[in-house]
Amino acid sequence: GAISRLESALFWNIFNTNQVMSDGKKLFSKEHNNKSDLSQDLTIEALSKARIAMARQQGLDKRENEFLNIVPEILIVPVELQTQAEQILSRDLYPQSPNETNPFKGAFNIISTAWLKDPKAWYLSAGLSQGVDLIEMAYLDGIRAPYVEWKTDFKTDSLMVKARFDVGCRAIDYRGFYQVGFTK
């Protein structure tokens, strides 16, 4: 219920606000090499460019010609792009050239969510198998349940309830994400 909605709001707010990272730069930025220069629709060509950019991400020391070779596993889209994403990833043939095989058929798991505010922005994400920390949900003292107190008023037989849920959410590493679209 309310707790899962709070966790979702905190998580997706990172995408919607383009959170500032500990290095002072936004999560999705040119400096992090994880944002497209152009606002592009969700197409085979745009997916290919995003996948190449993720593969060419470098470690934090930025050694020349040393790439992390991150392979995206997840396509994150707002609900407005869900049908288009499903069409692209399910076709056997390349949409613009019916004689060519679609290289992205089944290539990504799709996460579609109404929490994303920009109806044209979409994202690629590394999966857990890539070993890149992405976003962390942190709980006070590791407690993942609300703290609840009850107090009964003996004069009125009323019951007062106080609930508190201590949680925070923060992007850990920018290198496992790539953003295409219009978000600031």
C-alpha positions in Angstrom: 0.0 0.0 0.0 1.3 3.3 1.1 4.8 2.1 1.9 5.3 0.6 -1.6 4.0 3.8 -3.1 6.4 5.9 -1.1 9.3 3.6 -2.2 8.2 3.9 -5.8 7.9 7.7 -5.5 11.4 8.0 -4.1 12.9 5.6 -6.7 11.3 7.3 -9.8 11.9 10.8 -8.4 15.6 10.1 -9.1 14.7 9.8 -12.9 12.2 12.7 -12.9 14.5 15.2 -11.1 17.8 14.0 -12.7 19.3 13.8 -9.2 22.7 15.5 -8.6 25.4 12.9 -7.9 28.2 13.2 -5.3 30.5 14.6 -8.0 28.2 17.6 -8.4 26.9 16.6 -11.8 23.4 15.4 -12.7 22.8 11.6 -12.9 22.1 11.9 -16.7 24.6 14.3 -18.2 27.1 14.9 -21.0 29.9 14.8 -18.4 28.8 11.3 -17.4 28.5 10.2 -21.0 25.1 8.7 -20.3 22.7 11.1 -22.0 21.9 11.4 -25.7 22.9 14.7 -27.4 19.6 14.6 -29.3 16.1 14.0 -28.3 15.3 10.8 -30.2 12.3 8.7 -30.5 12.4 5.1 -29.4 13.8 3.4 -32.6 16.2 0.6 -33.5 18.8 3.3 -34.5 18.4 5.1 -31.2 18.6 1.9 -29.2 21.8 1.0 -31.1 23.5 4.4 -30.3 22.5 4.1 -26.6 23.8 0.5 -26.4 27.2 1.6 -28.0 27.5 4.5 -25.5 26.9 2.2 -22.6 29.6 -0.3 -23.8 32.1 2.6 -24.1 31.6 3.8 -20.5 34.9 4.1 -18.7 35.9 3.4 -15.2 36.1 6.3 -12.7 39.8 6.7 -13.5 38.9 7.3 -17.2 41.9 5.3 -18.6 42.1 5.7 -22.4 40.8 2.8 -24.4 39.7 0.9 -21.2 35.9 0.4 -21.5 33.5 -1.2 -19.1 31.6 -2.9 -21.9 28.3 -2.6 -20.1 25.5 -4.5 -21.8 22.1 -3.0 -21.1 19.5 -5.5 -20.1 16.5 -3.3 -19.2 14.6 -0.8 -21.3 12.7 1.6 -19.0 9.9 3.6 -20.6 6.9 5.7 -19.5 3.5 4.1 -20.1 3.1 6.3 -23.2 6.0 4.4 -24.9 5.1 0.9 -23.6 3.3 -0.3 -26.8 6.0 1.1 -29.0 8.7 -0.7 -26.9 6.8 -4.0 -27.0 6.4 -3.7 -30.8 10.1 -2.9 -31.3 11.3 -5.8 -29.1 8.9 -8.4 -30.4 9.2 -8.0 -34.2 11.2 -10.6 -36.1 12.1 -8.3 -38.9 13.7 -4.8 -38.9 10.8 -2.3 -39.2 12.3 -0.1 -41.8 13.7 -2.9 -43.9 11.4 -6.0 -44.0 14.1 -8.3 -45.3 16.5 -7.7 -42.4 16.3 -9.4 -39.0 15.5 -7.2 -36.0 18.7 -7.2 -33.8 16.7 -6.2 -30.7 14.0 -8.9 -30.7 13.9 -10.0 -27.1 17.1 -8.1 -26.2 15.8 -6.2 -23.2 13.3 -6.6 -20.4 10.8 -3.8 -20.4 9.9 -1.8 -17.4 7.0 0.5 -18.1 5.8 2.8 -15.4 3.3 5.6 -14.9 5.8 7.2 -12.4 7.9 8.6 -15.2 6.7 12.2 -15.9 8.3 12.8 -19.3 6.3 10.9 -21.9 9.1 10.9 -24.4 12.2 10.1 -22.3 13.4 6.5 -22.1 16.3 4.8 -20.5 18.6 1.8 -20.8 19.9 0.1 -17.7 22.4 -2.5 -16.9 21.1 -5.5 -15.1 22.3 -7.1 -11.9 24.7 -9.4 -13.8 26.8 -6.4 -14.9 28.1 -5.7 -11.4 27.3 -2.0 -11.5 25.6 -0.4 -8.5 22.7 1.6 -9.7 20.2 2.9 -7.1 20.1 2.1 -3.4 17.1 2.1 -1.2 18.3 2.6 2.4 16.4 2.0 5.6 17.2 3.3 9.1 18.9 0.5 11.0 18.0 -1.8 8.1 14.4 -2.0 9.3 12.1 -2.4 6.2 8.8 -2.0 8.1 7.1 1.0 9.6 7.5 1.8 13.2 4.0 1.9 14.8 2.9 3.2 18.2 -0.5 2.8 19.7 -2.1 4.9 22.5 -5.5 4.4 24.0 -7.4 7.3 25.6 -9.3 5.7 28.4 -11.7 8.6 28.8 -13.0 8.5 25.2 -12.1 4.9 24.1 -10.3 6.4 21.2 -7.2 4.9 19.7 -4.3 7.0 18.5 -1.8 5.5 16.0 1.5 7.0 15.0 3.4 5.4 12.2 6.9 6.3 10.9 8.8 4.8 8.0 12.5 5.8 7.7 13.7 5.3 4.1 15.8 7.1 1.6 16.8 6.4 -2.0 19.9 7.6 -4.0 21.6 6.8 -7.3 25.0 5.2 -6.6 26.6 5.0 -10.0 25.7 6.7 -13.3 27.6 4.3 -15.6 24.8 1.6 -15.6 22.2 4.0 -17.1 21.7 5.8 -20.4 18.9 8.4 -21.0 17.4 9.4 -24.3 14.6 12.1 -24.4 13.7 15.5 -23.1 14.3 15.4 -19.3 16.5 18.3 -18.1 
